[in-house]
Amino acid sequence: VQLQASGGGMVQEGGSLTLSCAASGSMHSLPTVAWYRQAPGKQREFVAAIRWSFGSPSYSDSVRGRFTISRDNAKNTVYLQMNRLRPEDTAVYYCAATQRQIIYSQYSSEAEYDKWGQGTQVTVSS
C-alpha cells in the first residue's frame, strides 16, 4: 500500500487548508494513520493520528483545538483539516501509517510508522 499526500499550499495567517492522505489500497491493513510535519532546520514532529476502526484521535499540543484528523473508509483516505493557521505551522506535512496494532500512547512515536507518503508543503504567511 502506497500513501499519497496532497492539499498543501499557501495561505494567510488565520486561514484554513485540508490535507488528504490517500492509500493505493485498503487502509484496513494500516490500523493507525498519522500526520507529521517538518519545518526548515527542525526535526520532524508529530501532528495527529487516528485509528482506522475505533478509538479517539491524538493531537500534539501545538495543534489541538485547531486541527482535526478524520478518515473516509470508503475512499481509503485520511484528512487533516487545519484551521486558524499560524506562520509556525509552515512545514512539509507527511502522512504515515503502520501495519502493526499500536496503542494510544504510541501514536506519536515516529518509530512505529513503517509507511510514509511524500510530503506536501504548507506555507502560512503573516
C-alpha positions as MATLAB code, in Angstrom:
seq = 'VQLQASGGGMVQEGGSLTLSCAASGSMHSLPTVAWYRQAPGKQREFVAAIRWSFGSPSYSDSVRGRFTISRDNAKNTVYLQMNRLRPEDTAVYYCAATQRQIIYSQYSSEAEYDKWGQGTQVTVSS';
ca = [
       0.000    0.000    0.000;
       1.376    3.398   -1.004;
       0.415    6.706    0.601;
      -0.126    9.907   -1.356;
      -0.374   13.228    0.455;
      -1.900   16.286   -1.181;
      -3.660   19.559   -0.449;
      -0.792   21.754    0.635;
      -0.453   25.354   -0.454;
      -0.006   28.928    0.644;
      -2.464   30.620    2.975;
      -2.571   33.724    5.128;
      -2.475   33.584    8.895;
      -5.856   32.608   10.242;
      -6.795   30.728    7.106;
      -7.612   27.060    6.557;
      -6.369   24.145    4.500;
      -7.346   20.490    4.246;
      -4.699   17.869    3.561;
      -5.520   14.438    2.181;
      -3.652   11.167    2.528;
      -4.886    8.615    0.019;
      -3.869    4.967    0.097;
      -3.369    2.989   -3.096;
      -5.061    0.016   -1.464;
      -7.274   -0.657    1.502;
      -6.357    1.205    4.636;
      -7.764   -1.604    6.724;
      -4.278   -3.150    6.565;
      -2.932    0.038    8.159;
      -4.620    0.297   11.560;
      -3.197    3.697   12.505;
      -2.501    6.670   10.255;
      -0.700    9.825   11.343;
       0.364   13.221   10.118;
       3.834   14.581   10.822;
       5.462   17.818    9.767;
       8.969   19.138    9.329;
       9.847   22.808    9.288;
      13.116   24.052    7.777;
      16.020   23.345   10.082;
      13.877   21.411   12.537;
      13.212   17.780   13.299;
      10.085   16.093   12.050;
       7.333   16.296   14.646;
       4.065   14.514   15.327;
       0.861   16.358   14.459;
      -2.071   13.952   14.748;
      -3.044   10.286   14.431;
      -6.194    8.244   14.076;
      -7.087    4.587   14.190;
      -8.894    3.136   11.226;
     -11.589    1.334   13.158;
     -12.239    2.822   16.596;
     -10.763    4.969   19.327;
     -10.052    8.635   19.860;
      -7.618   10.557   17.691;
      -4.453   12.007   19.141;
      -3.114   15.530   18.648;
       0.033   17.380   19.545;
      -0.425   20.237   21.974;
       0.515   22.776   19.312;
      -2.411   21.880   17.040;
      -5.086   20.607   19.423;
      -8.255   22.640   19.009;
      -7.230   23.959   15.583;
      -6.622   20.795   13.544;
      -8.945   17.840   13.041;
      -7.934   14.443   11.711;
     -10.614   12.267   10.140;
     -10.979    9.323    7.811;
     -13.197    8.157    4.970;
     -13.181    4.374    4.883;
     -14.892    4.186    1.515;
     -12.253    6.402   -0.097;
      -9.258    4.948    1.795;
      -8.344    8.498    2.698;
      -7.356   10.303    5.880;
      -7.792   14.064    6.118;
      -6.210   16.804    8.188;
      -8.431   19.862    8.454;
      -6.266   22.783    9.552;
      -7.963   25.925   10.850;
      -6.644   29.178   12.353;
      -3.301   28.541   10.728;
      -0.235   30.307   12.086;
       3.140   31.080   10.493;
       4.701   28.482   12.789;
       2.556   25.823   11.081;
       4.673   26.296    7.953;
       6.272   22.957    7.160;
       6.284   19.969    4.870;
       3.489   17.688    6.036;
       3.810   13.901    5.741;
       1.301   11.150    6.263;
       2.465    7.900    7.772;
       0.909    4.562    8.631;
       1.724    1.390   10.481;
       0.788   -2.187    9.723;
       1.034   -3.034   13.408;
      -1.557   -2.658   16.105;
      -0.233    0.078   18.372;
      -1.732    1.609   21.466;
      -2.728    5.228   22.022;
       0.468    6.119   23.860;
       2.486    5.001   20.817;
       0.641    7.174   18.292;
       3.195    9.980   18.494;
       6.227    7.716   18.184;
       7.729    8.128   14.738;
       9.492    4.760   15.003;
       6.116    2.972   14.992;
       5.305    4.016   11.417;
       6.689    1.968    8.565;
       4.929    3.547    5.580;
       5.385    7.167    4.595;
       3.959    9.285    1.843;
       5.764   12.082    0.099;
       5.405   15.467    1.727;
       3.118   18.330    0.849;
       4.225   21.896    1.546;
       2.124   24.175    3.729;
       3.159   27.832    3.919;
       1.401   30.301    6.210;
       2.179   33.972    5.754;
       1.696   36.635    8.389;
];
